[in-house]
Amino acid sequence: MKLMRAPNLIIGQHWVNVLETAGIACELHNRYLNGALGEIPADQCAPELWLVDERDEVIARRLIEAASRGPAPGAPQWQCQQCGEMLEAQFTVCWQCGTARDPLLG
């Protein structure tokens, strides 16, 4: 099920990362159509986020909305459950070991 169009490939991939970290299966379509811009209308070249299971739509939209806002000002750091590294709130993956932050633990 098509969920939404991303304004660009970087944001589209960020949305995929957010959803996959939460356990929501999704796909990013139209990754390589920017090269066809001009030959194909611009609105058809935008990256599209598709859900594997349409039952995930409501939570997926909420997660993307929250990710678009970013962390609240003054949000606390979080500690990686795998290696113990302390990370700033805006990071969703540990830079040291690559472990995703558990969305329930913060």
C-alpha atoms as one frame of an Amber mdcrd trajectory, in Angstrom:
protein
   0.000   0.000   0.000   1.381   3.412  -0.971   1.671   5.522   2.179   3.102
   8.814   0.875   5.588  10.558  -1.378   8.849  11.815   0.064  10.174  15.247
  -0.917  13.544  13.682  -1.736  15.487  10.430  -1.507  17.285  11.304   1.747
  14.064  11.995   3.626  12.421   8.930   2.082  15.264   6.720   3.326  15.050
   8.362   6.755  11.352   7.465   6.907  12.188   3.864   5.955  14.755   3.747
   8.775  12.233   5.135  11.287   9.586   2.591  10.326  11.957  -0.370  10.173
  13.329   0.513  13.616   9.740   0.295  14.889   9.284  -3.103  13.211   7.110
  -1.863  10.337   7.951  -3.476   7.000   8.101  -0.959   4.164   9.729  -0.239
   0.819  10.997   2.903  -0.874   9.973   2.985  -4.546  11.204   5.299  -7.334
  14.713   5.583  -5.856  16.328   6.085  -9.243  13.755   8.057 -11.214  15.374
  11.466 -10.601  17.489  10.794 -13.687  14.303  10.644 -15.750  13.055  14.016
 -14.521  11.996  15.985 -17.577  11.161  12.858 -19.539   8.699  11.816 -16.834
   6.561  14.366 -14.935   8.158  15.502 -11.662   5.293  14.220  -9.508   5.883
  10.710 -10.870   9.623  10.790 -10.085   9.317  11.424  -6.344  10.351   8.603
  -3.982   7.308   6.793  -2.583   7.021   5.016   0.745   5.006   1.796   0.549
   3.854  -0.362   3.463   3.962  -4.134   3.204   0.937  -4.422   5.520  -1.762
  -1.760   5.228  -2.760  -2.395   8.858   0.390  -0.464   9.851  -0.834   2.762
   8.234  -2.001   4.653  11.330   1.102   3.959  13.417   3.385   4.557  10.413
   1.896   8.014   9.840   2.273   8.858  13.534   5.913   7.741  13.581   6.767
   9.746  10.460   5.022  12.823  11.844   6.975  12.519  15.107  10.247  11.953
  13.235   9.584  15.023  11.087   9.269  17.168  14.208  12.520  15.800  15.654
  13.286  15.536  19.349  11.786  18.033  21.756  14.113  20.838  22.851  16.172
  19.625  25.790  15.358  15.947  25.126  17.710  13.711  27.112  20.484  11.597
  25.672  19.930   7.866  25.347  22.215   4.933  26.044  22.793   2.202  23.476
  21.532  -1.120  24.822  24.285  -2.981  22.944  27.522  -1.084  23.632  26.562
   1.482  26.296  27.478   4.541  24.195  25.633   7.741  25.157  23.978   9.461
  22.177  22.125  12.720  21.644  18.341  12.542  21.321  18.224  13.194  17.555
  20.140   9.989  16.767  18.055   6.864  16.230  20.999   4.529  15.618  24.210
   4.168  17.647  27.113   5.639  15.712  29.538   3.242  17.389  27.916  -0.176
  16.880  24.938   0.476  14.557  22.262  -0.727  16.990  18.890   0.989  16.560
  17.392   2.770  19.546  14.433   0.906  20.986  11.497   3.262  20.261   9.830
   2.172  23.518  12.844   2.947  25.699  13.668   6.299  24.146
